[in-house]
Amino acid sequence: YVATVTVTPKAGYTLTGVGANSMTATGAMVTHGAGSGATLAVTANFMQTMALVPSSNITKVPLGPGTLNGVGPYSGIEKVINSPGVAGNEQVPSYYIGSTEVTFGLWHSVRTWAEGRTTNRYWFQNAGREGHDGGIGAAPTVASNEPVTTVSWRDVVVWTNAYSEMVGLTPVYRDAANSGTILRDSRNGTAGDGVTNAVRLEGANGYRLPTGVEWEMAARWLGTSAAIPGVSGTVTSPVTTTEGGVTYFWTPASYGSGALNGTDAEFDRVSWNSRTSGSMTKDVGGKPANTLGMRDVTGNVWEWVWGIGGVSVETKSAIRGGGWASDSTSLPVSYVYPYAPTYTNYNVGFRLSRTGN
């Protein structure tokens, strides 16, 4: 008999490294007696779909106001200009950012691989939850395409290194106090706790968290038009900047990502929030995309980022975007909440990023 194996990626992912008819079985024929059978196990790595964000000069990127730690006003991207160690005219290179939030299915498969290594194994403080109500560390279910939650910033930093190693990329996060050792242990208070000293290895092509600036730029980018692909109408009162004689449009700081205006109706159209979610997480990618093709930037789960501003800011751990229990006050693209790197919650997850090299 002939067995046909079809590998189909979940929504938000693309399959790489597996060509048509590239799988072969050992032997040309399998014989078996009545009632017996054979199982073919196929393992494939699914690479997260990423959106490319063009290079921009942050002095020309639109400013807030927004809300920092629930108290305003906060000047949005302007914050990075006055952050320690960041030059006011810093050019933000192009970079990639995930089209969706990381699912529990992907989180679980990478964590399982990482903890099963005999050499250079990984350790995690938190095993993660499937959406808002899954069992901690339980096997994926039919809800595996919901975002992973209940993971700390420390867990995510280490997990992105594991994902990078798993797919053959160079891990980004290193221990600055230990000769740049790859961070593989997110447990709190472990001896020689390297995550406390986490730094980025410049030029590494692995997965990482977006910086606060990168996250906000991607959330607000409209390009050379105030129109959003697939959406009737244009963004009301967009912010504009000019670089090289070209005018660029940006979503105002008080809107949701991909929204035409700042009304509750538009927040509801683009996000799973306290009015639309039914008090639960949803499968990633269920709401309309922003201009870059990113979904759930606003709502579903809050997303960990690297810092309030750029790479060198002192406060490294913060969440952005609002979640399934958020109302319109915390959904705007400029809203930022710094949190301890050990914090976990069933409405906090993350989105991946990669340097655009």
N, C-alpha and C positions, 0 to 999 in steps of 0.2 A: 504494500500500500504506500501511498505518498502522503506525508504530513506537511502541511503548509503552516509556517509560523509567521504571524503578522504582529509586529511590534508597533504600537501606536502611542505616541506621547500624549500626556494629559494636556488639557488647555493651559496655555502659558509656557509650554516647553517645546523645544525642538530636539530631534534625535540626531546625534552626530556620531560619526565613526562607524556606522553600520550601513554598508551599501546593499543594493538589491542582490539577492541570491548569494550573499556572502557567507551564509552559514552552511556547514556540511556536517553530515553524520559520519560516524566511524563505521565503515562497511556499507556496501551498496544495498544490502537487504537485511531486514529484521524478520526472523521467524519466531512464532510463539504459538503456544498451545491454546486451546479453547479456554476462555475465561481469564487469560493472563494479558498483560499489557506492558507498555513501556512509557516512561515519562521523560520528556525532553525539557531540561531546565535552561532557560535563556536569561542571561544577565546583561543588561545594557545600562549605560550611564546617560541620564537625561540632563542636558545642559539648559539652564534657565534662559528664556528669551530675554534679550537685553535691548534697551533703546539707547541710541547714541545721542549724547547731549553736546552740541557744538561748543567750541571754546568761546569764553567771554571774559571781558575785563570787568572785575567786580566793582570798580569805581563807576562803571556805567550801567550796572545792573540796578533795577528799581529798588527803592528803599521801602520800609514798612509804611505806616506803623503796624505793629502786631502786638502780641501779648507774650510776655516772658514769665513763666512760673505762675500763670494765672493773674498777673498784675501787669498793667500797661502804663505808658506805651513802651513798646520795644521796637527798635528800628529795623527789624527784619535783617536782610542781607547786610545792611549798613554796619551791623554789629562787628563783622569780621574786620572792618577797616581799623577799628580801635582795639582789636584783640592783641594780646601780647605775642610777639614773634611773627606777626603777619603784616606784610607790607601793604600800605594803603592802595597801591596800584597793582596788586597781585593779579596776574593773568591766570584764570582757572582753565587748565587744559581740557580738551574734550575728554569725555569719560562715558562709560556705559552704566546704565542703571536698570534694575529688574523691571520688566513689564508688569509683574505681579508680585505680591508678597510671597514669601517662602511658605510652601505648604508643609503640613505635617508629614505627608508622605515622603517628600524629599528630605526633610529634617531627619526622619527616622532612618531612612536608608543610609544616609551619610554617617549618622551617629553609630548605627550598628556596625558599619564597616570600620569606623575609627576605633571603637572600643574592642573590636575583635582582632586588632593587629597584635602580633607577638613582639614586634620591634616597633619602637616609637608609637606605642598605643596612646590613645587620647582618653582623657578623663573629663567628665562633666558634672557640675554641681546639680544641675536640673536636667531631667530626661525629656522635658517638654510635654505639652498637652495638645491633643487634636481639637482645634477650635476652642470654644469656651467651656465645653463640658466633657471632653474626653478624659480617659484615665491617664494619670501621669505615667509616662513611659510605656503605655500599652501599645500593642501592635496596631497598625493602621486599620481602619474600617472603611465603610463606604463613604465616610466623611473625610477621607484622607486628603482631599483637595481643599479643605478648609485651612486657613493659616495656622502654623504652629504658634502656640502661646505659652505663657508661663516659663519663659526662658529669660535669663538675665543678659545684660550687656556683656558680661564676662563670658557667659556661655556662647554667645553669638560670635564674639571675637575668635574664640578657639574653634568653633564649628566652621567658620569660613576658612580657617587654615586647613581643617580636615577635608573640606570639600575641594579645596585647591589641590591638595596632595592626591586625593582620590582620582581626580581627572587629569593629573599630570601638569598642573600649573605651579608656579612658585608662590609659596605661602607669603602673605603680606605682613602679618603681625609677629613682632619679635620682642624678646626681653632685652631692653636697653641696658640692664644691669648685669647681663650674663652673656656678653659677646654676641648679641644678636640671635640667641637661640630661638628656634621656632616655638611658639606658644602652643602647648598641647594639653594644658591642665587648667580648667576653669574653677576648680574647687576653691571655696573660700578658706583663706587662712592656711593654705598648704605651705610647707617649708619652701623658702625661696620663691614666694609667690610672684611669678613673672608677669601676670596680667596687670598687676598694679603698675608695672613699669612698661606697659605696652607702647610700642612705637611702630610706625609703618616703615617697611623696607622700601625705599624709593625705587621705582623701576620694576618692582615685582608685578607680575601679570595675573596674580591670583585674585580670588574673590575677597571682598571686604565690605564694610559698611560704607554708605555714602557719608561724606561730611555734612554738617548742617547746611553749609552753603550749597553744596551739590544737590542735596535733597530739595532745598527751596527753589533753586534755579530750575530743576527739572519739573517741579510742581507748577511753576509759573510761566514756563517758556511757551510762547505762541508762535514765534518765528516772524516772518515778514508780512503776516496778515493777522487781523483780529478774529478771523473765522477759525472754527474748530472743525476738523474733518468729520463729516457725517452728522453735523449738528446744524439745524436751521437757525439762521441769525448770526450775529457777531457779538463778541464780548463787549459789554457796556463799559465805557470809560477806561479802556486799557491804558496801562503805563507804556510809554515809548522811550526808547533809547536809540542812539545813532552810533554806529561803528563803521569806519571806512566808507562813509557816505551812504550806508544802508540803514534804514529805519527798522527796528525790531520792536515787536509787541510783547507785552508781559501781562499775565493775570494780576489784577490788583490784590493787595495783601489781605483784604478782608473777604475774598471769595474762596470757594472750594476749588480744587484742581480740576480743570475741565469745565467749570461752571461759566455761564454767560453773565451772571450777576451775583450779588450777595444775598439774595432772598432765600428764605427757608425752602421754597419750591425748588430752587436750583441745587441747594445742598442735598435735598432729597433725591433729585434726579441723578446726581453723580456719586452718592455715598450711601452705605449702610450705616445708619446712625440711630439715635434713640427713638426716632419716629418711624423709621423704615425697616429696622432689622428684626423686629419681633423679639428683641432682647437676646440675640444670639449671633454668632459668627456665621458667615456665608462662604460658599466656595469662592475662591479667588477669581477675579476677572468677570464678575457678574454685572458690574455697573459700566456705564459708558467710559471710553478712554479719553485721556487728555490729548493734546496735540502730538505728543511724543509716542502715543500708543500705550501709556501707562494707565493701569486701572487700580482702583481702591487706594489711590494716593491719599484721598480724603475718606475717612471712615473705614469700616470693617475691623481693623485693629490698629492701635498706635504702633509706630515703627521706630525702633532704635536707630540712632545716628551717631556718628563719631563727632561729638562736640557741638557746641552752640554755633560756632562760627566755622573757621577753617581747620586745617590739619593741626596747627600748633596751639590751639586754644587750651587753656588750663582745664576747663570743665569738659571732660571727654564723653560723658554719657548723658544722653537726652533722648526724649521721645517726641514724635511729631505726627501730625495728620489726623488725630482723633480716632475714635473707634466706634464699635457698634452701640455703645451706651452713651456716646457724646451728644450734646446738643449743639446748636449753631454757634455758641460762644467759643467753643474749643476746636471747631472744624476748619477755620481759615488757614490758608497755606503758610501764614507767618507765625502761627501759634507754636510756641516752644515750651517744653516742660523738662528741665533738668531733673534727673533722678539718679539715685545711688546706683553704681554698676552692679550691685547685688540684687536689685529690685526685680520682682517678678509679679505678673498679674495675668489673669485669663483674658485680658483685652489688649495685651502688648505682644507684638511679634516683630518682624523686621523685613527689609527688602535688601537685595544684594546690589553691589556695585563693583565695577572693575575699572582700572586705569585704562584709558583709551589708546593703548599701544599694541 
